[in-house]
Amino acid sequence: MPPVADQENGPPIFKAVSSSARQLFQLLNTIRFAPKAQVQISNEGLRFSVEESRVMQAETPADLPNFQISLSALLETLQIFGAADAVNARVSKPENDGYNSNIRRDRPNAFSNQALGMAGVCRLSYHGIGSPFSIILEESGVTTTCNLNTYEPESPEEIPFQRDSMQVKIIMQARWLFDAVTELSSTSPSRLDITAFPTAPYLSLSAVGHLGSASVEFSKGRELLETFTVADRWTQSYKFEMIKAAAEAMRLASKVSVRGDEQGVLSLQFMVEIEGGGVSFVDFRFVPFIHDEDEEEEENGSEEEDDEYGDEES
């Protein structure tokens, strides 16, 4: 392998140009729950992957060398221009605003750079193993260059999803899922139960916590469930906070594909429309609760006292 200095003096092994750093920020902001992101480079682009507690994975589309990068540093860099919009997008609390949940936050407005004719360019480059990940931002005659340190990649095991034994597949508008999760979060739940039925009520989301329980049901119909495929009753439980971590993707996306396999792994694939008519995808995978172990712990903990929530906890 040539020295890093020689690599940086030579041509980069990867370079790309985007007309909007804001779009990149919005996509990466959906997976900001981890400090570092795994970056994979291919001829099709970049793939950013993050993992939480070995039970949740998320990635955005991106063979060549891969590396790790500080996700927080990358997000801060991308919001150097137009920082106010990006910060507002990050700290806003849409769950208290029903109007915002039905309006795509990323659409251009009368004061956007696109409407005002202010061309912005984001250039990305990478020279090889050990080299920094370079970002050049150009807007309104101002150029900023940032070189972010890269780290040796980890090799985490990918959460397996068995596409050949898929038990349920549902395609719906992402805002319906966002509104349902927002509504259920009012009970401060610890667990989310997802159940799909071949007959009514078809799709049910139930939240269970110490403050009580609540559920949201979706009827079958293209106005709610554009695609609905389930042969037999399928039900699994997941940690609510893990599902809620995908809320930013739910807000940003236009559609979501909800899939579950026979092992109980849940896949949420969000389709995000970008300027120019293209689309990007953000994928989340979740490992379910293991009911046998949880129920055994629950029984051991409730032998000496009566717990009225015992049947609802797993």
URHU-V82848 format. One record per residue. N is the residue number from 0. RES is the residue in one small letter. SS is DSSP state (~ for helix, > for strand, _ for the rest). PSI is psi in radians with two decimals (none if undefined). BURIAL is # if it has 24 or more other C-alpha atoms within 12 Angstrom, else .. Layout:
# URHU-V82848
n=N res=RES ss=SS psi=PSI burial=BURIAL
n=N res=RES ss=SS psi=PSI burial=BURIAL
This chain:
# URHU-V82848
n=0 res=m ss=_ psi=2.27 burial=.
n=1 res=p ss=_ psi=2.68 burial=.
n=2 res=p ss=_ psi=2.70 burial=.
n=3 res=v ss=~ psi=-0.68 burial=.
n=4 res=a ss=~ psi=-0.72 burial=.
n=5 res=d ss=~ psi=-0.65 burial=.
n=6 res=q ss=~ psi=-0.74 burial=.
n=7 res=e ss=~ psi=-0.44 burial=.
n=8 res=n ss=~ psi=-0.38 burial=.
n=9 res=g ss=_ psi=-3.10 burial=.
n=10 res=p ss=_ psi=2.54 burial=.
n=11 res=p ss=_ psi=2.62 burial=.
n=12 res=i ss=_ psi=-0.25 burial=#
n=13 res=f ss=> psi=2.35 burial=#
n=14 res=k ss=> psi=2.54 burial=#
n=15 res=a ss=> psi=2.74 burial=#
n=16 res=v ss=> psi=2.32 burial=.
n=17 res=s ss=> psi=2.49 burial=#
n=18 res=s ss=_ psi=-0.05 burial=#
n=19 res=s ss=_ psi=1.97 burial=#
n=20 res=a ss=~ psi=-0.44 burial=#
n=21 res=r ss=~ psi=-0.67 burial=#
n=22 res=q ss=~ psi=-0.74 burial=#
n=23 res=l ss=~ psi=-0.73 burial=#
n=24 res=f ss=~ psi=-0.79 burial=#
n=25 res=q ss=~ psi=-0.71 burial=#
n=26 res=l ss=~ psi=-0.83 burial=#
n=27 res=l ss=~ psi=-0.46 burial=#
n=28 res=n ss=~ psi=-0.38 burial=#
n=29 res=t ss=_ psi=-0.27 burial=#
n=30 res=i ss=_ psi=0.51 burial=#
n=31 res=r ss=_ psi=0.25 burial=#
n=32 res=f ss=_ psi=-0.04 burial=#
n=33 res=a ss=_ psi=2.61 burial=#
n=34 res=p ss=_ psi=-0.57 burial=.
n=35 res=k ss=> psi=2.66 burial=#
n=36 res=a ss=> psi=2.48 burial=#
n=37 res=q ss=> psi=2.23 burial=#
n=38 res=v ss=> psi=2.19 burial=#
n=39 res=q ss=> psi=2.29 burial=#
n=40 res=i ss=> psi=2.33 burial=#
n=41 res=s ss=> psi=3.07 burial=.
n=42 res=n ss=_ psi=-0.31 burial=.
n=43 res=e ss=_ psi=-0.20 burial=.
n=44 res=g ss=> psi=-2.55 burial=.
n=45 res=l ss=> psi=2.53 burial=#
n=46 res=r ss=> psi=2.10 burial=#
n=47 res=f ss=> psi=2.22 burial=#
n=48 res=s ss=> psi=2.45 burial=#
n=49 res=v ss=> psi=2.83 burial=#
n=50 res=e ss=> psi=2.54 burial=#
n=51 res=e ss=> psi=2.04 burial=#
n=52 res=s ss=_ psi=0.39 burial=.
n=53 res=r ss=_ psi=0.18 burial=.
n=54 res=v ss=_ psi=0.02 burial=#
n=55 res=m ss=> psi=2.27 burial=#
n=56 res=q ss=> psi=2.57 burial=#
n=57 res=a ss=> psi=2.56 burial=#
n=58 res=e ss=> psi=2.63 burial=#
n=59 res=t ss=> psi=2.42 burial=#
n=60 res=p ss=_ psi=2.39 burial=#
n=61 res=a ss=_ psi=none burial=#
n=62 res=d ss=_ psi=2.76 burial=.
n=63 res=l ss=_ psi=-3.12 burial=.
n=64 res=p ss=_ psi=2.60 burial=#
n=65 res=n ss=> psi=2.90 burial=#
n=66 res=f ss=> psi=3.03 burial=#
n=67 res=q ss=> psi=2.71 burial=#
n=68 res=i ss=> psi=2.64 burial=#
n=69 res=s ss=> psi=2.04 burial=#
n=70 res=l ss=~ psi=-0.66 burial=#
n=71 res=s ss=~ psi=-0.70 burial=.
n=72 res=a ss=~ psi=-0.68 burial=#
n=73 res=l ss=~ psi=-0.75 burial=#
n=74 res=l ss=~ psi=-0.71 burial=#
n=75 res=e ss=~ psi=-0.65 burial=#
n=76 res=t ss=~ psi=-0.77 burial=#
n=77 res=l ss=~ psi=-0.33 burial=#
n=78 res=q ss=_ psi=0.32 burial=#
n=79 res=i ss=_ psi=-0.79 burial=#
n=80 res=f ss=_ psi=2.37 burial=#
n=81 res=g ss=_ psi=0.62 burial=#
n=82 res=a ss=~ psi=-0.57 burial=.
n=83 res=a ss=~ psi=-0.76 burial=.
n=84 res=d ss=~ psi=-0.75 burial=#
n=85 res=a ss=~ psi=-0.72 burial=#
n=86 res=v ss=~ psi=-0.74 burial=.
n=87 res=n ss=~ psi=-0.66 burial=.
n=88 res=a ss=~ psi=-0.56 burial=#
n=89 res=r ss=~ psi=-0.70 burial=#
n=90 res=v ss=~ psi=-0.14 burial=.
n=91 res=s ss=_ psi=2.65 burial=.
n=92 res=k ss=_ psi=1.45 burial=.
n=93 res=p ss=~ psi=-0.33 burial=#
n=94 res=e ss=~ psi=-0.31 burial=#
n=95 res=n ss=~ psi=0.11 burial=.
n=96 res=d ss=_ psi=1.72 burial=.
n=97 res=g ss=_ psi=-0.50 burial=.
n=98 res=y ss=_ psi=-0.81 burial=.
n=99 res=n ss=~ psi=-0.50 burial=.
n=100 res=s ss=~ psi=-0.32 burial=#
n=101 res=n ss=~ psi=0.11 burial=.
n=102 res=i ss=_ psi=2.21 burial=.
n=103 res=r ss=_ psi=2.06 burial=#
n=104 res=r ss=_ psi=-0.39 burial=#
n=105 res=d ss=_ psi=0.07 burial=#
n=106 res=r ss=_ psi=2.58 burial=#
n=107 res=p ss=_ psi=2.56 burial=.
n=108 res=n ss=_ psi=-3.10 burial=.
n=109 res=a ss=_ psi=-0.34 burial=.
n=110 res=f ss=_ psi=0.26 burial=.
n=111 res=s ss=_ psi=2.79 burial=.
n=112 res=n ss=~ psi=-0.62 burial=.
n=113 res=q ss=~ psi=-0.76 burial=.
n=114 res=a ss=~ psi=-0.59 burial=.
n=115 res=l ss=~ psi=-0.08 burial=.
n=116 res=g ss=_ psi=0.40 burial=.
n=117 res=m ss=_ psi=1.83 burial=.
n=118 res=a ss=_ psi=2.28 burial=.
n=119 res=g ss=> psi=2.46 burial=#
n=120 res=v ss=> psi=2.40 burial=#
n=121 res=c ss=> psi=2.09 burial=#
n=122 res=r ss=> psi=2.29 burial=#
n=123 res=l ss=> psi=2.49 burial=#
n=124 res=s ss=> psi=2.69 burial=#
n=125 res=y ss=> psi=2.24 burial=#
n=126 res=h ss=_ psi=-0.33 burial=#
n=127 res=g ss=_ psi=-3.14 burial=#
n=128 res=i ss=_ psi=2.24 burial=#
n=129 res=g ss=_ psi=-0.25 burial=#
n=130 res=s ss=_ psi=2.72 burial=#
n=131 res=p ss=_ psi=2.83 burial=#
n=132 res=f ss=> psi=2.00 burial=#
n=133 res=s ss=> psi=2.37 burial=#
n=134 res=i ss=> psi=2.17 burial=#
n=135 res=i ss=> psi=2.10 burial=#
n=136 res=l ss=> psi=2.23 burial=#
n=137 res=e ss=> psi=2.22 burial=#
n=138 res=e ss=> psi=2.24 burial=#
n=139 res=s ss=_ psi=0.67 burial=.
n=140 res=g ss=_ psi=0.01 burial=.
n=141 res=v ss=> psi=2.30 burial=.
n=142 res=t ss=> psi=2.28 burial=.
n=143 res=t ss=> psi=2.28 burial=.
n=144 res=t ss=> psi=2.23 burial=.
n=145 res=c ss=> psi=2.28 burial=#
n=146 res=n ss=> psi=1.96 burial=#
n=147 res=l ss=> psi=2.34 burial=#
n=148 res=n ss=_ psi=2.50 burial=.
n=149 res=t ss=> psi=2.71 burial=#
n=150 res=y ss=> psi=2.79 burial=.
n=151 res=e ss=_ psi=2.40 burial=.
n=152 res=p ss=_ psi=2.55 burial=.
n=153 res=e ss=_ psi=2.94 burial=.
n=154 res=s ss=_ psi=1.12 burial=.
n=155 res=p ss=_ psi=2.56 burial=.
n=156 res=e ss=_ psi=2.27 burial=.
n=157 res=e ss=_ psi=2.39 burial=.
n=158 res=i ss=_ psi=2.05 burial=#
n=159 res=p ss=_ psi=2.36 burial=#
n=160 res=f ss=_ psi=2.08 burial=#
n=161 res=q ss=_ psi=1.61 burial=.
n=162 res=r ss=~ psi=-0.48 burial=.
n=163 res=d ss=~ psi=-0.14 burial=.
n=164 res=s ss=~ psi=0.72 burial=.
n=165 res=m ss=> psi=2.28 burial=#
n=166 res=q ss=> psi=-0.47 burial=#
n=167 res=v ss=> psi=2.47 burial=#
n=168 res=k ss=> psi=2.16 burial=#
n=169 res=i ss=> psi=2.29 burial=#
n=170 res=i ss=> psi=2.23 burial=#
n=171 res=m ss=> psi=2.94 burial=#
n=172 res=q ss=> psi=2.35 burial=#
n=173 res=a ss=~ psi=-0.51 burial=#
n=174 res=r ss=~ psi=-0.49 burial=#
n=175 res=w ss=~ psi=-0.73 burial=#
n=176 res=l ss=~ psi=-0.71 burial=#
n=177 res=f ss=~ psi=-0.81 burial=#
n=178 res=d ss=~ psi=-0.65 burial=#
n=179 res=a ss=~ psi=-0.80 burial=#
n=180 res=v ss=~ psi=-0.68 burial=#
n=181 res=t ss=~ psi=-0.75 burial=#
n=182 res=e ss=~ psi=-0.73 burial=#
n=183 res=l ss=~ psi=-0.44 burial=#
n=184 res=s ss=~ psi=-0.24 burial=#
n=185 res=s ss=~ psi=-0.35 burial=.
n=186 res=t ss=~ psi=0.13 burial=.
n=187 res=s ss=_ psi=0.97 burial=.
n=188 res=p ss=_ psi=2.75 burial=#
n=189 res=s ss=_ psi=-0.31 burial=#
n=190 res=r ss=> psi=2.52 burial=#
n=191 res=l ss=> psi=2.14 burial=#
n=192 res=d ss=> psi=2.19 burial=#
n=193 res=i ss=> psi=2.16 burial=#
n=194 res=t ss=> psi=2.28 burial=#
n=195 res=a ss=> psi=2.32 burial=#
n=196 res=f ss=_ psi=2.56 burial=#
n=197 res=p ss=_ psi=-0.29 burial=.
n=198 res=t ss=_ psi=3.13 burial=.
n=199 res=a ss=_ psi=2.43 burial=.
n=200 res=p ss=_ psi=0.18 burial=.
n=201 res=y ss=_ psi=-1.24 burial=#
n=202 res=l ss=> psi=2.23 burial=#
n=203 res=s ss=> psi=2.31 burial=#
n=204 res=l ss=> psi=2.11 burial=#
n=205 res=s ss=> psi=2.27 burial=#
n=206 res=a ss=> psi=2.35 burial=#
n=207 res=v ss=> psi=2.26 burial=#
n=208 res=g ss=> psi=-3.08 burial=#
n=209 res=h ss=_ psi=-0.36 burial=.
n=210 res=l ss=_ psi=-0.06 burial=.
n=211 res=g ss=> psi=-2.78 burial=.
n=212 res=s ss=> psi=2.76 burial=#
n=213 res=a ss=> psi=2.78 burial=#
n=214 res=s ss=> psi=2.68 burial=#
n=215 res=v ss=> psi=2.31 burial=#
n=216 res=e ss=> psi=2.51 burial=#
n=217 res=f ss=> psi=2.23 burial=#
n=218 res=s ss=_ psi=2.81 burial=#
n=219 res=k ss=_ psi=2.28 burial=#
n=220 res=g ss=_ psi=2.55 burial=.
n=221 res=r ss=_ psi=-0.37 burial=.
n=222 res=e ss=_ psi=-0.34 burial=.
n=223 res=l ss=_ psi=-0.95 burial=.
n=224 res=l ss=> psi=1.77 burial=#
n=225 res=e ss=> psi=-0.67 burial=.
n=226 res=t ss=> psi=2.33 burial=#
n=227 res=f ss=> psi=1.98 burial=#
n=228 res=t ss=> psi=2.02 burial=#
n=229 res=v ss=> psi=2.23 burial=#
n=230 res=a ss=_ psi=-0.85 burial=.
n=231 res=d ss=_ psi=2.89 burial=.
n=232 res=r ss=_ psi=2.26 burial=.
n=233 res=w ss=> psi=2.17 burial=#
n=234 res=t ss=> psi=2.41 burial=#
n=235 res=q ss=> psi=2.78 burial=#
n=236 res=s ss=> psi=2.52 burial=#
n=237 res=y ss=> psi=2.72 burial=#
n=238 res=k ss=> psi=2.19 burial=#
n=239 res=f ss=~ psi=-0.71 burial=#
n=240 res=e ss=~ psi=-0.53 burial=#
n=241 res=m ss=~ psi=-0.79 burial=#
n=242 res=i ss=~ psi=-0.71 burial=#
n=243 res=k ss=~ psi=-0.43 burial=#
n=244 res=a ss=_ psi=-0.32 burial=#
n=245 res=a ss=_ psi=0.14 burial=#
n=246 res=a ss=~ psi=-0.64 burial=#
n=247 res=e ss=~ psi=-0.67 burial=#
n=248 res=a ss=~ psi=-0.66 burial=#
n=249 res=m ss=~ psi=-0.68 burial=#
n=250 res=r ss=~ psi=-0.67 burial=#
n=251 res=l ss=~ psi=-0.56 burial=#
n=252 res=a ss=_ psi=2.79 burial=#
n=253 res=s ss=_ psi=-0.62 burial=#
n=254 res=k ss=> psi=2.79 burial=#
n=255 res=v ss=> psi=2.40 burial=#
n=256 res=s ss=> psi=2.07 burial=#
n=257 res=v ss=> psi=2.06 burial=#
n=258 res=r ss=> psi=2.56 burial=#
n=259 res=g ss=> psi=2.44 burial=#
n=260 res=d ss=> psi=-3.13 burial=#
n=261 res=e ss=_ psi=-0.29 burial=#
n=262 res=q ss=_ psi=-0.12 burial=#
n=263 res=g ss=_ psi=0.02 burial=#
n=264 res=v ss=_ psi=2.29 burial=#
n=265 res=l ss=> psi=2.28 burial=#
n=266 res=s ss=> psi=2.16 burial=#
n=267 res=l ss=> psi=1.94 burial=#
n=268 res=q ss=> psi=2.05 burial=#
n=269 res=f ss=> psi=2.33 burial=#
n=270 res=m ss=> psi=2.09 burial=#
n=271 res=v ss=> psi=2.11 burial=#
n=272 res=e ss=> psi=2.36 burial=#
n=273 res=i ss=_ psi=2.88 burial=#
n=274 res=e ss=_ psi=2.48 burial=.
n=275 res=g ss=_ psi=0.02 burial=.
n=276 res=g ss=_ psi=0.02 burial=.
n=277 res=g ss=_ psi=3.04 burial=.
n=278 res=v ss=> psi=2.62 burial=.
n=279 res=s ss=> psi=2.82 burial=#
n=280 res=f ss=> psi=2.46 burial=#
n=281 res=v ss=> psi=2.13 burial=#
n=282 res=d ss=> psi=2.31 burial=#
n=283 res=f ss=> psi=2.47 burial=#
n=284 res=r ss=> psi=2.39 burial=#
n=285 res=f ss=> psi=2.40 burial=#
n=286 res=v ss=_ psi=2.35 burial=#
n=287 res=p ss=_ psi=2.88 burial=#
n=288 res=f ss=_ psi=2.55 burial=#
n=289 res=i ss=_ psi=1.83 burial=.
n=290 res=h ss=~ psi=-0.70 burial=.
n=291 res=d ss=~ psi=-0.81 burial=.
n=292 res=e ss=~ psi=-0.74 burial=.
n=293 res=d ss=~ psi=-0.73 burial=.
n=294 res=e ss=~ psi=-0.63 burial=.
n=295 res=e ss=~ psi=-0.74 burial=.
n=296 res=e ss=~ psi=-0.66 burial=.
n=297 res=e ss=~ psi=-0.75 burial=.
n=298 res=e ss=~ psi=-0.73 burial=.
n=299 res=n ss=~ psi=-0.58 burial=.
n=300 res=g ss=~ psi=-0.22 burial=.
n=301 res=s ss=_ psi=0.29 burial=.
n=302 res=e ss=_ psi=-0.61 burial=.
n=303 res=e ss=_ psi=-0.09 burial=.
n=304 res=e ss=_ psi=2.67 burial=.
n=305 res=d ss=_ psi=2.07 burial=.
n=306 res=d ss=_ psi=1.99 burial=.
n=307 res=e ss=_ psi=-0.27 burial=.
n=308 res=y ss=_ psi=0.13 burial=.
n=309 res=g ss=_ psi=-0.62 burial=.
n=310 res=d ss=_ psi=-0.20 burial=.
n=311 res=e ss=_ psi=-0.28 burial=#
n=312 res=e ss=_ psi=2.59 burial=#
n=313 res=s ss=_ psi=none burial=#
